[in-house]
Amino acid sequence: MNKAVKVLAFDFGASSGRAMLASYENGTIKLTEMHRFSNDPVKVGNTLYWDVLRLFYEIKQGILKTVNAGHTDIASVGIDTWGVDFALFDDQGEMLGNPVHYRDARTEHMIERAGEILGREKISSLTGIQTIFFNTVYQLLSLVKSGSPALKAADKLLFMPDVFNYFLTGEMTSEYTIASTSALLDASKRTWSDEIISGLSIPDKIFCDVVLPGTVVGHISDDICEELACPKIPVIAVASHDTASAVVSVPAKETDGSFAYLSCGTWSLMGVELDEPVITEKSARYNFTNEGGFGSKIRFIKNIMGLWIIQECRRYWQSKSMDMSFDEMENAAWAATPFQSFIDPDDLLFATPGNMPGKIRSYCEKTGQIVPHEVGEYILCAAQSLALKYRWAVEALEDTLDKKIDVINMIGGGIKDSMLCQFTANATGRTVIAGPVEATAIGNAAVQLISLGAVEGLSDARQVVRNSFPMKVYQPRDNVTWDFAYDEFKKLLG
């Protein structure tokens, strides 16, 4: 029997993070949660920040708890996070302020300003990235336009996983998959786009060399090793955008050519894996994005507002002393009357924090629909609308790629919501294979194992996932009813 190879995967989502120990032995992975923590943005004045130093403290706690549990033989550490956000550093390596949250208002009107400077379609045609207000390019343009002292003093820009890698190792790099979310990377060349960077007067010196996932960026620094009483562990730049890591763990076989993946969490990301970017009139019209994947693959995807709306409803109700669990909200939804009203989950009304039930009411009033009043009605409206938006995305994929999609591989924490999984099968009329739940942490660990030589490559890694984790299959039901609902839903999309 071979000795187990242990790697530590840190997975940061928009609302929480965790340290997951992956032990690989005899062709299977066993995951153990070592540390979990909340990820709470902090508003100061009119700016919404990430509490980056607190998050780095949690990374150190994750390492400390793992070592104290007897796992002194960790072979490597890897970190993945959400995309687009960054920190700036001066020429002494000091951070120039806390990273700003992608939902901050500073990017307001920046899409229009960029269009005035470069032409409306230039950024998407070069980067293949869908136009969304929070893209890094628009965050940086807002700093240019405001005359930001931090940008003027900046020597380097690091995306969030690169920030944590730097804090651990002292080495500055930009990992490919996270850099690709920025709308600053040329999709075809896989390098920074000089045309965009210079055209928007962004200083080009701030961009680090791009490294591919699986690169060892350094080792945990001596001072941290002393602080945590841990060995000098290698730090690997995994597929460090969380969705890129999740896609690594999609349990499809290479022969399964008719599947799409749906990474389901705070955000939902529907797409397929390609060898080259697709930048066409149709991809632009549907606002698809070409982001980097492991092995220089392209994740051709559509960003869809995910469970954020339901999470924000719960957060609002908790603030009003209605502390319902997600299971209780789902049970209330099952008891509500279906197909009373719909929302477009991607309407900008729902993009920011606040009174989400009130926003749903406002949307339904504005569109002349029945207005929800009870908890179950809100949740059912959001869940059915999300499933119907998934159908729209699948059909847009098929139209753009001229390819039939028969199966949806649904991965991530959202698949714990069995109602949403069944609604997705119903709405799309396609088989849904749900699993694994811990897709991002598994993909993070898989890239580490590939880098270490313990697993041969992506195909073998996916076989390991199939060996290790259960899947659940959902078949479509009530096709006629959902087809009628979809016709009504599409009227909201214009």
C-alpha positions in Angstrom: 0.0 0.0 0.0 1.4 3.4 -1.0 1.7 6.1 1.7 -1.0 8.7 1.5 -0.1 12.1 0.0 -1.6 14.9 2.0 -2.3 18.4 0.6 -4.0 21.4 2.2 -6.6 23.3 0.1 -7.8 26.7 1.2 -11.1 27.6 -0.5 -12.4 31.2 -0.2 -15.9 32.0 -1.2 -17.6 35.3 -1.1 -19.1 34.6 2.3 -16.9 32.0 3.9 -13.7 30.1 3.7 -12.3 26.8 4.9 -9.1 24.7 5.0 -9.6 21.2 3.7 -7.1 18.4 4.1 -7.1 16.1 1.1 -5.5 12.7 1.7 -4.8 10.8 -1.6 -4.3 7.0 -1.4 -5.1 4.0 -3.6 -6.8 6.1 -6.2 -9.2 7.9 -4.0 -9.3 11.3 -2.1 -10.6 11.7 1.4 -11.4 15.2 2.5 -11.4 16.5 6.1 -12.4 20.0 7.1 -9.7 21.4 9.4 -10.9 25.0 9.8 -13.9 27.0 8.7 -14.5 30.8 9.0 -16.7 33.5 7.8 -15.6 36.0 5.1 -17.3 39.3 6.1 -16.8 42.4 4.0 -16.5 45.6 6.0 -18.0 49.0 4.9 -16.0 52.1 5.9 -17.5 55.3 4.8 -18.8 54.7 1.4 -16.4 51.9 0.5 -16.9 48.2 0.8 -13.6 46.3 1.7 -12.4 42.8 2.1 -10.9 42.2 5.6 -7.7 40.7 4.0 -5.5 40.6 7.1 -8.2 38.8 9.0 -8.5 36.3 6.2 -4.7 35.7 6.2 -4.9 35.1 10.0 -7.5 32.4 9.2 -5.1 30.8 6.7 -2.5 30.6 9.4 -5.1 29.2 11.8 -5.9 26.5 9.2 -2.2 25.5 8.9 -1.8 25.6 12.7 -4.8 23.4 13.3 -3.7 20.9 10.7 -0.2 20.6 12.1 -1.5 20.4 15.6 -3.8 17.5 14.5 -0.7 15.5 13.7 -0.5 16.2 10.0 3.1 17.4 9.8 3.6 15.6 6.5 1.6 18.1 4.4 3.1 17.9 0.9 1.8 21.3 -0.3 -0.7 24.2 0.2 -2.9 25.7 -2.4 -5.3 28.7 -2.3 -8.3 29.5 -4.5 -10.6 32.5 -4.2 -13.3 34.5 -6.0 -12.2 36.4 -9.1 -11.5 40.0 -10.2 -10.5 41.7 -6.9 -6.9 42.7 -6.1 -4.5 44.5 -3.8 -1.8 47.0 -4.8 1.7 47.0 -3.3 4.5 49.5 -3.3 8.1 48.9 -4.4 8.9 47.8 -0.9 6.3 45.1 -1.0 3.9 46.9 1.4 0.2 46.7 0.7 -1.4 50.0 -0.2 -4.7 49.6 1.6 -7.3 46.9 1.9 -8.7 45.3 -1.3 -12.0 46.7 -2.3 -15.0 44.4 -2.7 -16.3 43.8 -6.2 -19.8 44.9 -5.2 -18.5 48.4 -4.2 -20.0 51.3 -6.1 -16.7 52.7 -7.5 -17.2 51.0 -10.9 -20.5 52.9 -11.6 -20.4 54.3 -15.1 -17.0 52.7 -15.8 -18.3 50.5 -18.6 -19.5 53.5 -20.4 -16.2 55.4 -19.8 -14.1 52.5 -21.1 -16.4 52.4 -24.2 -15.8 56.0 -24.9 -12.0 55.5 -24.7 -11.5 52.2 -26.5 -14.8 51.5 -28.3 -17.7 49.6 -26.8 -16.6 46.1 -28.0 -12.8 46.4 -27.8 -12.4 44.9 -24.3 -14.6 41.9 -24.9 -13.2 41.2 -28.4 -9.7 41.1 -27.1 -10.2 39.3 -23.7 -13.3 37.3 -24.5 -14.6 38.3 -21.1 -18.3 39.2 -20.7 -19.1 42.8 -19.7 -19.9 43.0 -16.0 -19.6 46.1 -13.9 -17.2 44.6 -11.4 -14.5 43.4 -13.8 -11.0 44.3 -12.7 -10.5 46.5 -15.8 -13.4 48.7 -14.6 -12.1 48.8 -11.0 -8.7 50.0 -12.3 -10.2 52.5 -14.6 -12.1 54.0 -11.7 -8.7 54.5 -9.9 -7.3 56.1 -13.0 -10.2 58.5 -13.3 -10.2 59.4 -9.6 -6.4 60.0 -9.6 -5.9 57.4 -6.9 -2.7 58.0 -4.9 -2.5 54.2 -4.3 -2.4 53.5 -8.0 0.2 56.1 -8.5 2.4 54.6 -5.8 1.7 51.0 -6.9 4.6 48.8 -8.1 2.6 45.6 -8.3 -1.0 44.3 -8.5 -1.9 40.9 -7.0 -5.2 39.2 -7.3 -6.6 37.7 -4.1 -5.1 34.2 -4.2 -1.8 35.7 -5.3 -2.0 38.1 -2.3 -2.2 35.2 0.1 0.5 33.3 -1.8 2.7 36.4 -1.4 1.9 36.7 2.3 2.9 33.1 2.8 6.1 33.0 0.6 7.2 36.5 -0.2 7.0 35.7 -3.9 4.8 37.8 -6.3 3.2 36.1 -9.3 -0.2 36.2 -11.2 -1.8 32.8 -11.7 -3.4 32.3 -15.2 -7.0 31.4 -14.3 -7.4 34.2 -11.8 -5.7 36.7 -14.1 -8.1 35.7 -16.9 -11.1 37.0 -14.9 -9.8 40.5 -15.1 -10.7 41.5 -18.7 -7.1 42.5 -19.0 -5.7 39.3 -20.4 -5.6 38.6 -24.1 -7.7 35.4 -24.5 -5.8 34.1 -27.5 -2.3 35.0 -26.5 -2.8 34.2 -22.7 -0.8 37.4 -21.9 -1.6 40.8 -20.7 -3.3 43.0 -23.3 -1.0 46.0 -23.9 -3.8 47.6 -26.0 -6.3 47.6 -23.2 -3.8 48.5 -20.4 -2.1 51.4 -22.3 -5.4 52.5 -23.9 -6.9 53.0 -20.4 -3.8 54.6 -19.0 -3.2 51.8 -16.5 0.4 51.6 -15.5 1.8 48.4 -17.1 4.5 47.9 -14.5 2.0 46.7 -11.9 1.3 43.4 -13.7 3.3 40.3 -12.6 4.4 37.5 -14.9 1.6 35.0 -15.5 2.2 31.5 -14.3 0.2 28.4 -15.1 -1.8 26.4 -12.5 0.4 23.8 -10.9 3.4 26.1 -10.6 5.3 26.0 -7.2 5.5 29.7 -6.4 7.6 29.3 -3.2 7.7 27.8 0.3 6.1 29.0 3.5 8.5 31.7 4.8 10.9 31.0 7.8 9.1 33.5 10.1 5.7 31.8 9.5 7.2 28.4 10.0 8.6 29.5 13.3 5.3 31.2 14.3 3.2 28.1 13.5 5.8 25.4 14.2 5.2 24.0 10.8 7.6 22.6 8.2 8.7 24.6 5.2 5.8 23.5 3.0 5.7 24.3 -0.8 2.9 26.7 -1.9 1.4 25.8 -5.3 -0.5 28.2 -7.5 -3.5 26.0 -8.2 -6.3 26.8 -10.6 -6.7 29.7 -8.2 -10.0 31.1 -9.4 -12.5 29.1 -7.4 -14.6 28.1 -10.5 -11.5 27.0 -12.3 -10.7 24.7 -9.4 -14.3 23.5 -9.4 -14.2 22.6 -13.1 -11.1 20.5 -12.5 -13.3 18.2 -10.4 -16.2 17.8 -12.9 -16.5 14.0 -12.9 -17.1 13.8 -16.7 -15.1 11.5 -19.0 -13.3 12.7 -22.1 -15.7 10.8 -24.2 -18.7 12.7 -22.7 -18.9 15.4 -25.3 -22.4 16.5 -24.8 -22.2 17.8 -21.2 -22.1 21.3 -19.6 -21.0 22.0 -16.1 -22.9 24.2 -13.6 -20.8 25.4 -10.7 -23.5 26.4 -8.2 -22.9 28.6 -5.2 -23.2 32.3 -4.4 -22.7 32.7 -8.1 -23.8 30.2 -10.8 -21.5 29.5 -13.7 -22.7 27.5 -16.6 -20.3 26.4 -19.3 -18.2 24.0 -21.2 -14.5 23.3 -21.5 -12.8 24.2 -24.8 -9.2 24.3 -26.2 -9.5 27.8 -27.6 -11.6 30.9 -26.9 -14.8 31.5 -28.8 -15.2 35.2 -29.5 -18.0 35.7 -32.1 -21.0 37.8 -32.7 -23.2 35.2 -30.8 -20.9 34.9 -27.9 -20.9 38.7 -27.5 -24.7 38.9 -27.9 -25.2 36.3 -25.2 -22.4 37.9 -23.1 -20.4 34.7 -22.6 -17.0 34.8 -21.1 -13.7 33.0 -21.9 -11.8 32.4 -18.7 -8.7 30.3 -18.2 -8.7 26.8 -17.0 -6.2 24.1 -16.0 -3.9 22.9 -18.7 -4.4 26.2 -20.7 -8.1 25.2 -21.3 -10.8 27.8 -21.8 -13.8 27.8 -19.6 -16.5 29.1 -21.9 -19.1 30.2 -19.4 -22.0 32.4 -18.5 -22.0 34.1 -15.1 -25.5 33.9 -13.5 -26.5 35.3 -10.2 -26.7 32.2 -8.1 -27.8 31.5 -4.5 -26.8 35.1 -3.6 -30.5 36.2 -3.8 -31.7 33.4 -1.5 -28.7 34.0 0.9 -29.5 37.7 1.0 -33.2 37.0 1.7 -32.1 34.9 4.7 -29.6 37.5 5.9 -32.4 40.2 5.8 -34.8 38.0 7.7 -32.2 37.2 10.3 -31.7 40.9 10.8 -35.5 41.0 11.6 -35.2 38.1 14.1 -36.5 35.5 11.6 -33.7 33.0 11.9 -34.7 30.3 9.4 -32.4 27.6 8.2 -32.0 26.9 4.5 -33.9 23.6 5.0 -36.8 25.5 6.6 -36.9 28.0 3.8 -36.9 25.1 1.2 -39.8 23.4 3.0 -41.7 26.7 3.0 -41.1 26.9 -0.8 -42.4 23.5 -1.5 -45.6 24.5 0.3 -46.1 27.6 -1.8 -48.0 27.9 -5.0 -45.6 27.4 -8.0 -45.1 29.7 -11.0 -46.9 32.8 -9.5 -44.1 35.2 -10.4 -40.5 35.3 -11.8 -37.5 37.5 -11.6 -34.5 37.8 -13.9 -31.7 36.9 -11.4 -29.2 38.9 -13.3 -31.1 42.2 -13.1 -28.8 44.8 -11.6 -31.5 45.4 -8.9 -30.3 42.2 -7.3 -26.6 42.7 -7.6 -26.0 44.7 -4.3 -26.7 43.8 -0.7 -29.8 45.1 1.1 -33.4 44.2 1.6 -33.6 41.4 -1.0 -37.3 40.5 -0.3 -38.1 44.1 -0.9 -36.2 44.1 -4.2 -38.1 41.0 -5.3 -41.4 42.7 -4.4 -40.4 45.8 -6.3 -39.4 43.8 -9.4 -42.7 41.9 -9.4 -44.7 45.1 -9.0 -42.8 46.8 -11.8 -43.4 43.8 -14.2 -47.1 43.4 -13.3 -46.8 40.0 -11.6 -48.3 38.6 -8.4 -46.2 40.0 -5.5 -44.7 37.5 -3.0 -45.5 38.0 0.7 -44.6 34.8 2.5 -41.1 33.3 3.0 -41.9 30.3 0.8 -43.2 32.5 -2.0 -40.0 34.5 -2.1 -37.8 31.4 -2.1 -39.9 29.6 -4.7 -39.8 32.7 -7.0 -36.0 32.9 -6.7 -35.4 29.2 -7.2 -37.7 28.7 -10.1 -36.4 31.8 -11.8 -32.8 30.6 -11.3 -33.6 27.2 -12.9 -35.3 28.9 -15.8 -32.2 31.2 -16.3 -30.1 28.0 -16.4 -32.3 26.8 -19.3 -31.7 30.1 -21.1 -28.0 29.7 -20.7 -28.0 26.1 -21.9 -29.9 27.0 -25.0 -27.5 30.0 -25.6 -24.5 27.6 -25.3 -26.1 25.3 -27.9 -26.8 28.1 -30.2 -23.4 29.7 -29.9 -21.4 26.4 -30.3 -23.8 24.6 -32.6 -23.7 21.7 -30.2 -26.3 19.7 -28.4 -26.1 19.5 -24.6 -27.8 16.5 -23.1 -26.4 16.4 -19.5 -25.6 19.1 -16.9 -22.9 18.3 -14.4 -24.0 20.3 -11.3 -21.2 20.8 -8.8 -20.6 22.9 -5.7 -22.3 23.7 -2.4 -25.5 24.6 -4.2 -26.3 21.0 -5.0 -27.2 20.5 -1.3 -30.4 22.2 -2.4 -32.2 19.2 -3.8 -35.1 21.4 -4.8 -32.9 23.6 -7.1 -31.3 20.5 -8.6 -34.7 19.0 -9.5 -35.9 22.4 -10.7 -32.8 22.6 -13.0 -33.6 19.2 -14.5 -37.3 20.2 -14.9 -36.6 23.6 -16.4 -33.9 22.5 -18.8 -35.4 19.2 -19.8 -32.0 17.6 -19.3 -30.5 15.0 -17.0 -28.7 16.6 -14.1 -25.8 14.8 -12.4 -25.1 16.5 -9.1 -21.8 16.1 -7.4 -19.3 16.6 -5.9 -20.4 19.1 -3.3 -16.9 20.1 -2.3 -16.0 20.6 -6.0 -13.7 23.6 -5.5 -11.6 22.2 -2.7 -11.4 18.9 -4.6 -10.2 20.6 -7.7 -7.7 22.7 -5.7 -6.3 19.5 -4.2 -6.3 17.7 -7.5 -4.0 20.4 -9.1 -1.7 20.1 -6.2 -1.5 16.3 -6.6 -0.9 16.7 -10.3 1.9 19.2 -9.6 3.4 16.8 -7.1 3.3 13.9 -9.6 0.9 11.9 -7.4 -1.8 12.1 -10.1 -0.8 12.0 -13.8 -3.1 14.6 -15.3 -6.6 16.1 -15.7 -8.2 12.9 -17.0 -6.8 10.8 -14.2 -7.8 13.4 -11.6 -11.4 13.2 -12.8 -11.3 9.5 -12.5 -10.1 9.9 -9.0 -13.1 12.2 -8.3 -15.5 9.5 -9.8 -13.8 6.9 -7.5 -14.1 9.1 -4.4 -17.4 11.0 -4.2 -21.1 10.0 -4.7 -23.2 11.5 -7.4 -27.0 11.9 -7.6 -29.0 11.9 -10.8 -32.1 14.0 -11.4 -34.3 13.4 -14.3 -36.7 16.0 -15.8 -40.3 16.1 -14.7 -43.4 18.1 -15.6 -42.0 19.2 -19.0 -45.2 20.8 -20.3 -45.7 22.9 -17.2 -42.1 24.1 -17.1 -42.1 24.8 -20.9 -45.1 27.1 -20.3 -43.3 28.8 -17.4 -40.2 29.3 -19.5 -42.3 31.1 -22.2 -43.5 33.5 -19.5 -40.0 33.9 -18.0 -38.5 34.8 -21.4 -40.8 37.8 -21.6 -39.0 39.3 -18.7 -35.6 39.1 -20.5 -36.7 41.3 -23.4 
